[in-house]
Amino acid sequence: MIRPARAADAPALAALLNHWILHTAVTFNPVPKTDGDILDMIAAKAAAGHAFLVAEEADVLIGQASYGQFRGGEGYRSCMEHSISLLPGTPRKGLGRSLLTAIEDHARAGGAHQMIAGISGENADGQAFHARMGYRPLAIIPEAGHKFGRYMDLVLMQKFL
């Protein structure tokens, strides 16, 4: 089931996101999220009219997807960027596709014109997933991120909604 994130989801969301933060180069952020950080994210997305969705199965949170404005300022109000992640070991069964489609639909209904994916150059699976979802490569920003003692490229992909 896919539904809006709630305050009670904060510990499970922190655990989910912190796996990717602490153990992979999927995100360049090295700082773990606290429950308070997650509560702030949920509130900020709601205040901006953007979706923060979770997927759960048998009362276990197994995925999340959210989006927000790509860059600040009125001129970027129709250009969004998203985040999506699944609990490690979760059988995919189209879950990523369902989560991404749900936030794209929400963004489109809110007047968004396009969605941007910022993907680590080391995340070939993420790039392939987005290509299957209709995203096209825009740019590679060499050595944009730094984590685990090395620089990593940032791949930007785009889909018009």
PEHUTA-V252448 format. One record per helix or strand of 2 or more residues. SS is the DSSP state (H for helix, E for strand). FROM is the first residue (numbers start at 0). LEN is the number of residues. If there is no record, write none. Layout:
# PEHUTA-V252448
((SS:FROM:LEN) (SS:FROM:LEN))
This chain:
# PEHUTA-V252448
((E:1:3) (H:6:17) (H:34:14) (E:51:6) (E:59:10) (H:73:3) (E:78:8) (H:94:15) (E:113:7) (H:123:9) (E:135:12) (E:149:11))
